Amino acid sequence: MIMNIKYGITEKEIEAARFCLKCASDLGAEGARVSLSKNVLDTVAVLNGEIDKVTHCADRSIYLYLYIDGKYGTYSTNLIEKDQLGDFISRAVAATRLLTKDEYRKLPQASRYAKDAASGLELGLYDPEYADITPDQRMELALAGTHLEDEQSSDYRIVSVECEWNDSVDDNYLIDSQGFEGRHTETSFSFWTEVTICAEDGKKYSGYSWKASTRLKDVSAEGCSHQALEKAVAQMNPKRVRSGKKTMVVDCNASSRLVSPLLSALSASSIQQKNSFLEGCLGKKVFSQDFYLDDLARTPGKAGSRLFDTEGVATADRVVIEGGVVRMFFVNTYMAGKTGMEPTIEGVSRPVVRPFSVIGKNEEPGMEETGVRGLTQKEIMLQCGEGILVTGFNGGNCNQTTGDFSYGIEGFLFRKGRIVHPVKEMVITGNMKDLWGSIIAAGTDAREGTRWQIPSLAFKDVTFNA
């Protein structure tokens, strides 16, 4: 049964996907997969209280994956008329037969498929209120965060207030020649604002704030622009700090930057290409015994959750790093054949760092998902005493082969848990294994509405260079 989802995949488009599969089989494909995706995005941008831009973007694509005579080819189109599709598939089959054989290209074992994704609505990620949003409502939602008339100061003037409202629906349908059929449908709503100020000395500073959720009722502009202004003002009059090893607390809005290299290194493709600093580390203790990273792929109502990957393989809630021990790599069917590793899943869905602290005790109740007591960024800073709070990264990179990194940072010096002053022109350097071996706290303040649930983090003895 095809659900009536505004701007979602239609019955005619489903039939086009099924036709692609049958046509490929009739033309001699031993295996085939068809992925139908449809996305609609509406945006209203506001500059200084006036509508600056209104966009409506709609995209539909059919991706065809063919397995013929040990050869593999991928193709895409936005056509859905059968006479046009027939010619497209015929050309795709002919092109695939010209390719070089690759013995490891094959569909997954059918026993690994998800069997519980029939409607696409099982995880509760589609908000029915999406269908009722009007253009006027979008404009009202975007304009709601632009008012800062009451924010006057002799120390600065407000240069600009930029706000943007976005709402979207993503609908994905997947079938293959081994009988898999699955659908995933998700809505997204977000409000973003950036405030730029000019200080008395002529220097400009910017701060931003945002909210996001799969549910319309959970997103509003309330307080966003004021928070963005506070962040901009807090950056005024930065001072240099001496180089050396210091405790580093990383804000939850920036902490994902440090998790990304770990997840990349856990990919079987990186390992196969000798481009992973975690090669050979499966089952070994590499990081702090207090560090736990989970992939909670099947959490209802949470952004990033999904029941199957792009191969149709069923997801599961998994422990990725347990007490510093690497418990799994992300291995799709192709990489399993190439490397001899056991297949797992193509990649992370919803990474979650478990909260903990080895530097003190906290008393507030925490998130139900973790079942532990709360630990806010302020509490972490108080427990650390003195160090640098990193609120953003300015360039830099991580060498995926060695794990060595160098990142420019922005943030604040803190003492006794309190901000002293902003810092400028500082770089952190080190190695990812050493960094995650030195983690001393992870909070319970991961941003709601985000796919990656990475909270504020604290590390000891991080090298800061001025």
C-alpha positions in Angstrom: 0.0 0.0 0.0 1.4 3.4 -1.0 0.9 6.0 1.8 -0.5 9.4 0.8 2.5 11.6 1.6 2.6 15.1 0.3 5.4 15.4 -2.3 6.3 11.8 -1.5 6.8 8.8 -3.9 3.7 8.1 -5.9 2.2 4.8 -7.0 3.2 5.6 -10.6 6.9 6.1 -9.5 6.8 2.8 -7.5 5.5 1.1 -10.7 8.4 2.7 -12.6 10.9 1.3 -10.2 9.4 -2.2 -10.4 9.4 -2.0 -14.2 13.1 -1.2 -14.1 13.8 -4.3 -12.1 11.7 -6.6 -14.4 13.2 -5.0 -17.6 16.8 -5.5 -16.3 16.0 -9.2 -15.5 14.4 -9.7 -18.9 17.5 -8.3 -20.6 19.8 -10.8 -18.9 20.8 -9.3 -15.6 21.5 -12.0 -13.0 21.0 -9.5 -10.3 19.7 -5.9 -10.0 18.8 -3.3 -7.4 16.6 -0.2 -7.9 16.7 2.7 -5.6 14.0 5.4 -6.0 14.6 8.6 -4.0 12.5 11.8 -3.8 13.4 14.9 -1.9 11.5 18.2 -1.5 13.1 21.2 0.3 11.5 24.6 1.0 13.6 27.5 2.3 12.9 31.0 3.4 15.9 33.2 4.1 15.6 36.6 5.9 18.2 39.4 6.1 17.7 42.2 8.6 14.0 41.6 8.9 13.2 41.4 5.2 12.6 38.3 3.0 15.8 37.8 1.1 15.2 34.4 -0.7 12.5 31.9 -1.1 13.3 28.5 -2.8 11.4 25.3 -3.5 13.6 22.5 -4.7 12.3 19.1 -5.8 14.4 16.2 -6.9 13.6 12.6 -8.0 16.1 10.0 -9.1 16.1 6.3 -10.0 19.4 4.5 -9.4 19.9 1.2 -11.2 22.6 -1.3 -10.0 23.3 -4.1 -12.5 25.1 -7.4 -12.0 25.7 -9.1 -15.3 28.2 -11.9 -16.1 30.3 -11.0 -13.1 30.3 -7.3 -14.1 28.8 -4.4 -12.3 27.4 -1.0 -13.4 25.5 1.8 -11.8 23.2 4.2 -13.6 20.7 7.0 -12.8 17.8 8.8 -14.4 14.8 10.9 -13.5 12.6 9.3 -16.1 9.5 7.3 -15.1 7.7 6.7 -18.4 8.1 3.1 -19.3 8.9 3.6 -23.0 11.8 5.9 -22.1 12.9 3.7 -19.2 13.0 0.6 -21.5 15.6 2.3 -23.8 17.6 3.6 -20.8 17.8 0.2 -19.2 18.7 -1.5 -22.5 21.6 0.9 -22.9 22.7 0.4 -19.3 22.7 -3.4 -19.7 24.8 -3.1 -22.9 27.2 -0.8 -21.2 27.6 -3.1 -18.2 28.6 -6.0 -20.5 31.5 -3.9 -21.7 33.0 -3.5 -18.2 35.7 -5.6 -16.5 34.7 -8.5 -14.4 34.7 -8.0 -10.6 34.1 -11.3 -8.7 33.3 -9.5 -5.5 30.3 -7.5 -6.8 27.2 -9.2 -5.7 23.9 -8.7 -3.9 23.9 -9.4 -0.1 22.8 -12.7 1.3 19.0 -12.5 1.4 19.0 -13.6 5.1 20.6 -10.2 6.0 17.8 -8.1 4.6 15.5 -6.0 6.7 12.0 -7.4 6.8 10.2 -4.7 8.8 10.3 -1.6 6.5 7.2 -2.0 4.4 5.6 1.5 4.8 8.6 3.7 5.5 6.8 5.0 8.6 7.8 2.4 11.1 10.3 4.6 12.9 7.9 7.6 13.3 10.2 9.9 11.4 7.5 11.4 9.2 5.5 14.3 10.7 2.0 14.5 9.2 2.0 18.3 10.0 4.4 18.7 7.1 1.6 18.4 4.6 -0.3 21.4 6.1 2.5 24.0 6.1 1.7 27.0 3.9 4.1 29.5 2.2 2.8 32.2 4.6 3.6 30.0 7.6 7.2 29.5 6.4 7.7 33.2 6.1 6.3 33.8 9.6 8.6 31.1 11.0 11.6 32.6 9.3 10.8 36.2 10.3 10.1 35.2 13.9 13.8 35.2 14.8 14.9 38.5 13.3 13.9 40.9 16.0 16.7 42.3 18.1 15.6 45.9 18.5 15.9 45.8 22.2 19.5 44.7 22.1 21.5 47.9 22.1 25.0 48.5 23.5 27.7 51.1 23.4 30.3 48.4 22.9 29.1 47.2 19.5 26.5 47.7 16.8 24.5 44.9 15.1 25.6 44.7 11.5 23.3 42.0 10.3 20.8 39.4 11.4 20.4 36.4 8.9 17.8 33.8 9.5 16.7 30.8 7.5 13.8 28.4 7.8 14.0 25.0 6.1 11.6 22.1 5.9 11.9 18.9 3.8 10.7 15.4 3.2 12.9 12.6 2.0 11.2 9.5 0.6 13.3 6.4 -0.4 12.1 3.1 -1.9 14.5 0.2 -2.5 13.9 -3.2 -4.3 16.1 -5.9 -5.7 15.9 -9.1 -7.7 16.3 -11.3 -4.6 12.9 -10.1 -3.3 13.9 -7.2 -1.0 11.4 -4.3 -0.8 11.8 -1.5 1.7 10.9 2.2 2.2 12.1 5.0 4.5 10.3 8.3 4.8 11.6 11.2 7.0 10.7 14.9 7.5 13.1 17.5 8.7 12.5 21.0 10.1 15.2 23.6 11.0 15.7 27.2 11.9 19.1 28.8 11.7 20.3 32.3 12.5 23.6 34.2 12.4 24.2 37.6 14.0 27.2 39.8 13.0 28.3 42.7 15.2 31.0 45.4 14.8 32.9 46.3 18.0 34.2 49.8 18.8 37.6 49.0 17.3 36.0 48.1 14.0 36.4 44.4 14.3 33.5 42.1 13.3 32.3 39.0 15.1 29.7 36.5 14.3 27.7 34.0 16.3 25.1 31.5 15.2 22.3 29.3 16.7 20.0 26.7 15.4 17.3 24.2 16.1 16.3 21.1 14.2 13.9 18.1 14.5 11.9 15.6 12.5 8.9 17.2 14.2 7.5 20.7 13.4 6.3 21.3 16.9 9.9 20.9 18.3 11.4 23.8 16.2 10.9 27.5 16.7 12.9 30.7 16.4 12.4 31.6 20.0 15.7 32.6 21.6 17.9 31.7 18.7 18.9 35.2 17.6 19.6 36.2 21.1 21.8 33.2 21.6 23.6 34.0 18.4 24.1 37.6 19.5 25.5 36.4 22.9 28.0 34.2 21.1 29.1 37.0 18.9 29.6 39.4 21.8 31.5 36.8 23.8 34.1 36.7 21.1 35.1 40.3 21.5 38.6 41.2 22.7 40.3 37.8 22.3 43.7 37.3 23.9 46.6 35.1 23.3 47.3 32.1 25.5 50.7 30.4 25.9 51.4 27.2 24.1 51.4 24.0 26.1 49.5 21.0 27.2 46.1 21.9 28.6 42.7 20.4 29.4 40.4 20.7 26.5 36.6 20.8 26.7 34.8 20.7 23.3 31.4 22.1 22.9 28.6 19.8 21.7 28.2 21.9 18.6 31.8 21.2 17.5 32.6 17.8 19.0 31.4 15.8 15.9 34.6 17.0 14.2 36.7 14.8 16.4 34.4 11.7 16.0 34.4 11.9 12.2 38.0 10.6 11.8 37.2 7.6 14.0 34.2 6.6 11.9 36.1 7.0 8.7 38.9 4.8 10.0 36.3 2.1 10.9 35.2 1.8 7.3 36.3 -1.3 5.5 37.0 0.7 2.4 39.6 2.8 4.3 41.1 -0.4 5.7 41.2 -2.1 2.3 43.0 1.0 0.8 45.5 1.1 3.7 44.1 4.5 4.7 43.0 3.7 8.2 44.9 4.3 11.5 42.6 1.6 13.0 43.7 -1.2 10.6 44.3 -4.4 12.6 42.6 -3.0 15.7 39.5 -5.1 15.8 39.0 -6.6 19.2 41.9 -4.5 20.6 41.9 -1.8 23.3 42.9 1.3 21.5 41.3 4.1 23.5 40.3 5.0 27.1 38.5 2.3 29.0 35.7 4.8 29.7 35.0 5.6 26.0 31.9 4.0 24.5 30.5 4.7 21.1 27.3 3.1 20.0 25.3 3.1 16.7 21.7 3.4 17.8 20.2 2.9 14.3 16.7 1.9 15.4 15.7 4.6 17.9 12.1 5.6 17.0 11.5 9.3 16.3 15.2 10.2 16.2 17.0 11.8 13.2 19.4 9.4 11.5 17.5 6.2 12.5 16.9 3.7 9.7 15.9 0.1 9.3 18.1 -0.7 6.3 21.1 0.6 4.5 21.5 1.2 0.8 21.9 -2.5 0.1 18.7 -3.3 2.0 20.7 -4.9 4.9 19.0 -4.7 8.2 20.4 -2.3 10.7 20.7 -3.0 14.4 21.7 -1.2 17.6 25.4 -2.0 17.9 28.3 -1.2 20.2 31.1 0.2 18.0 33.7 1.0 20.6 33.3 -0.6 24.1 35.5 0.5 26.9 38.1 1.6 24.4 38.0 -1.7 22.5 37.1 -1.6 18.8 34.2 -4.0 18.4 33.2 -3.6 14.8 34.1 -2.3 11.4 31.6 -1.0 8.8 31.7 -3.6 6.1 29.4 -3.8 3.1 29.0 -6.8 0.8 31.6 -5.7 -1.7 34.3 -5.0 1.0 33.5 -8.2 2.7 34.5 -10.1 -0.4 37.5 -7.9 -1.1 38.9 -8.1 2.4 37.6 -11.4 3.7 36.0 -9.6 6.7 32.6 -10.5 8.0 29.9 -8.2 6.5 28.2 -5.9 9.0 26.6 -2.7 7.7 27.7 -0.2 5.1 28.2 2.7 7.5 27.1 4.3 10.8 23.5 5.5 11.1 23.2 7.3 14.4 26.4 7.4 16.4 26.0 8.1 20.1 28.9 8.7 22.6 27.9 7.4 26.1 28.2 10.0 28.9 30.7 9.5 31.7 33.1 11.4 33.9 36.3 10.3 35.7 36.9 13.8 37.2 34.0 14.2 39.6 30.4 13.3 40.4 27.2 14.9 39.1 23.8 14.8 40.6 21.3 15.9 38.0 19.1 13.4 36.2 20.2 12.6 32.7 18.8 11.5 29.4 16.6 8.4 29.4 18.4 7.0 26.4 21.6 6.6 28.4 20.1 5.9 31.9 22.9 7.8 33.6 23.0 11.0 35.6 23.2 14.3 33.7 26.5 16.0 33.0 26.3 19.5 31.4 29.1 21.4 29.7 29.2 23.8 32.7 29.6 20.8 35.1 32.4 19.4 33.0 34.2 22.7 33.0 33.8 23.0 36.8 35.2 19.5 37.3 38.1 20.2 35.0 38.9 23.5 36.8 41.1 25.1 34.2 41.6 24.7 30.4 40.3 25.8 27.1 36.7 25.5 25.9 36.7 24.8 22.1 33.6 26.1 20.5 34.6 25.7 16.8 37.3 24.5 14.5 38.9 26.7 11.8 40.4 24.5 9.2 43.0 21.8 9.7 42.9 18.1 8.9 43.5 14.6 10.1 45.8 12.1 8.4 43.5 9.0 8.1 46.5 6.7 7.6 48.4 7.8 10.8 45.8 9.5 12.9 47.9 12.6 13.2 45.8 15.8 13.3 46.2 19.6 13.3 43.1 21.8 13.8 42.8 25.6 14.2 40.4 26.3 17.0 38.3 29.1 18.5 37.0 29.2 22.0 37.7 30.5 25.5 40.1 30.2 28.4 38.3 29.1 31.6 39.4 28.9 35.2 37.5 27.4 38.1 34.9 26.4 35.6 34.2 29.9 34.5 35.0 31.7 31.2 37.9 34.2 31.5 38.3 35.5 28.0 38.1 34.4 24.3 41.3 33.0 22.8 42.7 33.7 19.3 45.1 32.1 16.8 45.5 28.7 18.4 46.0 25.2 16.9 45.7 21.8 18.5 48.0 19.0 17.4 48.3 15.3 18.2 47.2 11.8 17.3 43.6 10.5 17.3 44.5 7.4 19.3 46.3 9.4 22.0 43.5 12.0 22.0 40.7 9.4 22.6 42.9 7.6 25.0 43.0 10.8 27.1 39.2 11.5 27.2 38.1 12.2 30.7 34.4 13.2 30.3 31.5 13.0 27.9 28.3 14.9 28.7 24.6 14.4 28.2 24.0 17.6 26.2 24.1 16.2 22.6 21.9 18.4 20.4 18.4 17.1 20.0 17.3 16.7 16.4 20.8 15.8 15.1 21.8 12.5 13.5 25.1 12.4 15.3 24.5 12.4 19.1 27.9 13.7 20.2 27.9 15.7 23.5 30.4 18.0 25.0 33.7 16.2 25.6 36.8 16.7 27.8 40.4 15.6 27.1 43.5 16.0 29.3 47.0 17.1 28.2 46.1 18.3 24.7 48.8 20.2 22.9 47.8 23.8 22.1 50.1 25.9 20.0 49.8 29.7 19.8 
